[in-house]
Amino acid sequence: MVLLEVRLKPKGSFHIGERGIGYEGALDFIPADTLFASLCANWTLLFGEEQFLSDLLPNGEPNWTPPFLISSAFPFAGSVRFYPKPMLPPPEQSKRWKEVSWVSEGVFEQWLRGETIDSTNLNSLHDGSVILTGGECHSLAEDMKVRSVENLRLWAIQRAPRVTLDVSTHSSSLFHFGRLSFYEGCGLFFFVRFFNDGLAEKFKAAMRLMGDEGVGGDRTTGHGSFEPDFIDGIPLFCQPKTSEKFVTLSPLFPKQGEVSSLLSEGCRYSLTVRSGWVGGVFATSLRRRTVRMLSEGSVLCGSADKVWGTMVAVTPDNSPHPVYRWGFAFPVPCEVSQR
């Protein structure tokens, strides 16, 4: 099994759309289903529709398994990777953990193993929404070439004003547009586990093209471009092994027969609503059907060495072809008791 870390080094800002009220919001990470949708479009451009269908989609096979599993793309800064806060009991009874959205790899690994986390050795960034260890904080300062990272914004979502003009009256209407920007030396990363090792080189080629084409929205104005960096291997604690529970690092849409086991006693999860435009080689005016999925960081009952989830049919009316959403978990073993 080929295990791969992919780092996306930004060439500009990203727009990973999130519907808001009065403005177009943006996420500070790229969900795995968004990555897979972009990968499909670039795979088709490089290798043609027939190879795309046979390589990446079920194509009518009843016992089909995915060729790989991918995590969502999360922030990194220098040598430090960040993960979504797992939905586990907090390491300590403190209000600080309610504000946390991201934890560093050192904190994340200790948390999943149920080890004691020394609160005196923790540092917070981004107004308390990011937590990392003292050692990682020191390494990060060296990577960023600064004395202290305490007041440093490693990434941020900015709201840029935009104007639309009415075609007939030429009257203007103001709205705001969210975009994700990174400090120099920061970006996004995700993990891949290949079940079909023969597709690894094709995967890398499609990712290089995606870097030029862009991922997410507003690509015609330069958003979403990056330079991919491929690193062999993933952290040992993220590798598949038998376990009673796992934390998923990608949105999960369970098969009908998996729901009762995944959501049995001890699970902790939240739901995310996924929708969006039907993309591909050519743009369309169709929207995918909306689905609810188990979000990243959810703690679920099952073994991390199994494949959980399925491809979700989200084909809208009047679509000339079937449309799917990637719904497979990227399971990381969790040894913490939920009792």
ABEGO torsion letter per residue (X at the ends): XBBBBBBBBBABBBBBBBBBBGBBBBBABBBAAAAAAAAAAAAAAAAEAAAAAAAABAGGBAABBBABBBBBBBBBBEABBBBBBBBBBBABBBAAAAABABBBAAAAAAAAAGBBBBAAABBBBGGGABBBBAAAAAAAAAAAGBABAAABBABBBBBBBBBBBBAAAGBBBBBBBBBBBBBBGBEBBBBBBBABAAAAAAAAAAAAAAAAAEBEBGAAAGBGBBBBBBBBEBBAAABBBBBABBBBABBBBBBAAAAAAAABBGBBBBBBBBBEBBBEABBBABBBBBBBBBBBGBBBBEBAABBBEBBBBABBBGBABBBBBBABBBBBBBABBAX
